[in-house]
Amino acid sequence: MIKSTHPVVSPNNKSVLKNLKSYLIIAMCFCMSAVLFRPSDAYAQMPVNQETGTPFRIGEKLTYTVAFERYNNVAYAELKTVSRGKIGDMDAIELRSRIKTLDFVSAAFYLIDESRTIFASPELGLPIYISKNRNIGGLPKETIQNYLTVPASNYDLVTLIYKIRNSGGSGAMTIQENEKIYAITFQTTGNEKIKTDGGEFDTSIITVQSEYLTDNGLKDLRINLSSDDAKIPVLIRFKNAKGEFKASVASIQNIEPQAEVLPTPSPIATPRPTPAPAATPRPYVENQPLAADLSFELGESLEYAITTVGQPVGTFTLQAKERKELLGQDSLLLTATVTGVQQGNRLFSLNDYIRAQVNPETLGPRQIQINFNGTFNSLNLTAQFDEKTSVITFNGAGQVEAPVGTHSLLSLIYAVRSFNLKPSKDTYNPINDTRVAVFWENKPYIFTLRPSTAEIIDIKGMKISAQLISVNTGNPQLDSLNIKVWLSNDSRRLPLRFSAGQYQADLISEKNLLLK
């Protein structure tokens, strides 16, 4: 599992962070794609031996640092040209890229940690096969684009940069990203001498124009290509409504391949061709099993006893209740319901509930309803999460922009069970904190999850190995409660105990619902 490894944002940065809004994440995605993928351009350097018929340089690795306004290191990117060999029966170049946000962008908005493996045609430069792994709210999501059977006719962001590097400085083409096709045009608009950590370069300025940029709130995309034969993307700049991003090359490595001509990569499993679509769409089937990489099953029901200072208060139940269509979308219903109340309890009432509709694959929220009749009734809420725009509409009138992948409180409880929460070896340098954007009341907060080492806790007289996760929310009222959760150390990662202030909830029973 991927997670943030960077410090919490300082108070002096908060006003800046608040203004950037969620589309910064989209901008960073493009920057890193275009940047890291510049490295991909990097691999697109002119080969040592052009008689090989390929512009890729095997063993080349480019690393970039990204700055935003006065902040020097908000992200990094790298791309490697790994090998030349076969995928299926097709000649291909294997590329690997990585992009990751750092520091305040990662802490205050949302962690972007994306890696790609791309097999590209050495002669045409078009993608043959793309495997894209992206972290969404702590859960990895793999996307496959398979052109082994039907050849690609459009570039992606990586192969686009390669095409620009080898185009002579001007041209037009199309790219396909996020299931949409965009026209791209570019031309040389000047020359500039650039100095970066990777060296000093004479460069040509390439200006890029496309509706892809405007659709994502970006403008003034310029790429500085070195004037030598390598055409290295030395500097990439673009702007959004809040400022300018700059990605500059930090290091250039050329690792000599072991074989001089056409080294064959280590054997890899050949991706299976994408099956042809069925003539008739399959009818939707309710309550299909959840993905194996989730730590819980559909129908799981967990009951908890709530106590305060050792005295019983009530019980509640968490359920992964059903998987059905909601407004035409496959959706998973998660619920937390008060199932028992001790006499004199004014905090909540019998059958008070929280219900969350989420994406069954990523657990990203689509809807949440909170209904309490006691002291907690001030938290009552109905909110809709737009997965495409990252806008959250709540209580019918309020609206707020949120980071991509923002969770609801209930979706987080389930998602955290699949996070890779390894404790830091150095308690004074907690590099393994995980940061997640969470919507609470009327705005998103950045929750920081700090994992501890295993400990033994007592649940119903049983000694059980558990991992303590301390939660910092960035909300002073919530943080005064010193929120903690204990997860079991087995593959199910059961929430064994929750604590907040003087209240504690312990798991007392578990069962599987009979699904209809």
Residue, then its C-alpha position, 0 to 999 in steps of 0.5 A: m500500500i502507498k502512503s505519505t512519508h512527509p511532515v505535517v503542514s506548518p501553520n504558516n502554510k495553511s492560508v495558502l493551502k486553503n486557497l489552492k482547492s482540489y483542482l490542484i490535484i488535477a493540475m499536479c496529475f498533469c504536471m507529473s504526467a507531463v513531467l515524469f513522462r518527460p522522463s519518458d521523453a527522456y527515454a525518447q532521447m536519440p539512441v547511441n546507434q540509430e540503426t537499431g530503428t528506435p529513438f529510445r535509449i535503454g537504461e536512461k533515467l530522468t528525475y524531476t523536482v516540482a515547485f509551486e510558487r515559492y515552495n521548492n519541492v512539492a512533488y517529484a517524478e521519475l521515468k526509466t527506459v527499462s528494456r526492449g523485448k517482446i510483449g506477446d509477439m510484438d516488439a516493445i520498449e518497456l517504460r516505468s514512471r513514478i509521480k508523488t506529491l510531497d510536503f504540504v501538497s501531500a499533507a493538505f490536499y491528497l497524496i498522489d502516488e502513481s506509477r505506470t508501466i508502459f510498453a510502446s512501439p519502438e517504431l510508431g511511438l504509440p502505446i501497446y499496453i499501459s498498466k497504471n497504478r494510482n493511490i485513491g484515498g489509501l487504496p491502490k487502483e489499477t487501470i489497464q489499457n490493452y492495445l495488443t489486439v486493436p492497435a492504438s491510434n492515439y497517444d497518451l501523456v507519456t508517448l505524447i511527450y516522446k512525440i514532441r521531443n522527436s517532432g522537430g519542434s512543431g506538430a499536431m496529434t491526438i491523445q486519449e486520457n480519462e476515456k476522452i480524445y483531445a487534439i494537441t498542437f505545439q510549436t517552438t516559440g523561443n530559446e532560453k538558457i536554463k540551469t537546474d540541479g541536472g546541469e546547464f542547458d541551451t533550450s528551445i521553448i515548446t508551447v503546447q495547446s489543447e482542450y485537455l489543458t482547459d478542461n483541467g483548469l491549466k494554461d500556458l504549458r511550456i516545455n524547454l527541450s535541450s538543444d542537443d540531440a537528446k532533446i531532454p525536457v529540462l523544464i516544464r511550466f504551467k499555470n492554474a488560477k492560483g499560481e505557476f508550477k515548475a518541474s525541472v530535471a534534477s538528475i540524468q542517468n544513463i545506465e548501460p544495458q548488459a547487451e549491446v543490441l536489443p536486450t531482452p527484459s526478464p520474462i514477464a507474464t503476457p497480458r491477456p487480450t481484452p475480450a471483445p464486448a458481448a453483443t448484449p450487455r449483461p444484466y446487473v447482478e446485485n450483491q456480487p462479492l467484493a474485491a479480494d484486496l479489500s479486508f472485509e467481505l460483503g455482509e460483514s456485521l460487527e457489533y460494539a459495546i460502548t462504555t464510559v469510565g467502565q460503565p455501559v452506554g449502549t451498542f452499535t453495529l457496523q455493516a457492509k450491508e448490500r451492493k446494489e445499483l444507486l442512480g445507475q451506478d454499482s454501489l456499496l452500502l455501509t451502515a453504522t446503527v445504534t442497536g442498544v441504549q442504556q437508560g439515561n443515555r442522552l447522547f443518542s437514541l435507538n436506531d440512530y444511524i449513519r449510512a454511506q454509499v461508496n464505490p465498491e472498488t475504491l470505497g470512495p464515497r458517493q453519499i452519506q446520511i447522518n441521523f441522530n436524535g440525541t445530543f449528537n443531532s447537531l451532526n445530522l447531515t445529507a451529503q453528495f460526493d461528485e466523483k468527477t468534480s470532487v465537489i461535495t454538496f451537503n444539506g441541499a444548499g451548502q457546497v464545497e470543493a474537496p481534494v480528489g478521493t476525499h472520504s466520509l467518516l464511515s467510508l474511512i473506517y472501512a478503507v483504513r483496514s486496507f491501508n498499509l500501516k507499517p509503523s516507523k522504526d524511529t518513533y521520533n521521525p514518524i515517516n510512515d504517517t498516512r494522510v487522508a482527506v475526510f469530509w466532516e460537518n461542512k468542509p474537508y480536513i486532512f486526517t493523519l493516521r499514525p501507526s504504532t507497533a503491535e500490542i496486546i489488548d483485552i477484548k471480552g477477556m481475550k488477549i488479542s494482538a492489535q495495532l494502535i492507530s492514532v488519528n489527528t484530524g486538524n479539527p481542534q474540537l475533534d483532536s481534543l478527544n484524542i481519537k484512536v482505533w485498534l486494528s487486528n493484526d491478521s489479514r482482516r484488520l478488524p476494528l477491535r476498539f475505538s476510543a474518543g474522549q471518555y468513551q470506548a467501543d469494543l467489538i463484542s460480536e461478528k457475523n455475516l448477513l444473509l444476503k438476498 
